[in-house]
Amino acid sequence: MTVKPRQIHEYVPGKQATLAHMIANPSAELCRQIGVEPRGAIGLMTVTPGEGAIIAADAADKAGDVKLEFVDRFTGCLIFTGDVASVDSALRGAIAALVDVLSFDPAPVTRT
């Protein structure tokens, strides 16, 4: 009988942006499924601690012409929409604010 080692995974929150992603030109079906208006792009972020999502939302809103669709201070999830350039600016502005003002560890801004 082979014994497999047991692995324990823990969630240890730190000051970090764990996801900063843009979905460029999302399909109407995706927008419908997640409950946002079809626009040029969707910006997604996850921030820990979750309250950081409020700060990231403020920074994103100031950095780009985006519509805040969802902000959850408990999970740290943030969703916003706008044209591609605005969503890109909002993501980069939010990451910059978290890093420069609050010394968060950044996530790379990614895109699909």
N, C-alpha and C positions, 0 to 999 in steps of 0.2 A: 504494500500500500504506500502510495506516494503522499507525502504531507506537503501541502501548499502553504507558504508563509502567509499569514494574515496581514492585510494592510489596513491601516486606519487613516482616513482622510479628514482633516480638520479645516474649518474655515476660520481663518484668523484675519479679521478686518484690519486694514491699515489705511493710511491716507494715500489712496491711489485711484486713478481713473483706469478701470480695467478694460474698457471698451470705448472706442470712439470711431464709429463707422458710418459711412454714407452709402445709401442705396440710391444710385443715380437712375433716373427714368424708371421708377417702379411701375409694375403693371397695375391696371385698375383693380384687378382681382385681389392682389396683395393689399392694396390700400383699403378695399372694402373689408377684407378679412381682419385687418388690425384697427379699422375704424377711423381712418384719416382721409381727408380730401385728397384726390389725386393731384399732385403737384410735381414739379421737376425732380425733387429728391426728398429722401427721408433721412434724417440724422438720428442716430441711436447712440446713447452713452450709458455706461454703468459706472457708478462712483461709489466708493466706500470711504468713510461711513456714508450711509444713505442720505444724511442731511446735506452732504456735499452736492447732491443733485440740485438742491435749491440754488446754491451759489453758481453751479454750472449753468443752470437754466437762465439765471439773470445775466451771466456773462455771454451766453450764446445769443440771447435776445438782443443784447446791446451790440454784438459783433456782426450780426447779419440780419437781413430782413426775413426773419423766419416766424412761423406760427408755432407756439408751444402747444403741442398736442397732449402730452402726458408728462407729469413729474410725480415721482413716488419717493417720498422722503424715507420710507421704510426699506425699500429694496435698492434705492439709488438709481432707478431706471429713469431715463429722460428720452423723450421722443419729440422731434420737431420736424417741420416740413417747410419747404421753400424751393426756390430755383437752385440749381446745382451750385452756382457761385456763392449764394447766400448761405446754404447749408455748409459748404466747405469753410467759409469764413466763421460761421457760428461754432463749428467743431473746433477749429484752431483757436478761436478766441476763448472758448470755454476751457480748453486744455491749458492755454497760456495763463489764464487767471488762476486755475487750480495750482499750477506749478509755481508761478511767480509770487502769488500772494499767500498761498497756504502751504507751500512746500510739499505738494502732493507728488507722487511718482506718476509720470505721464504714461498714457497709452499712445501707441502710434495711431495716427489718423489713417484709416483704411477705407477702401472703396470697392463696391461691386456695381 
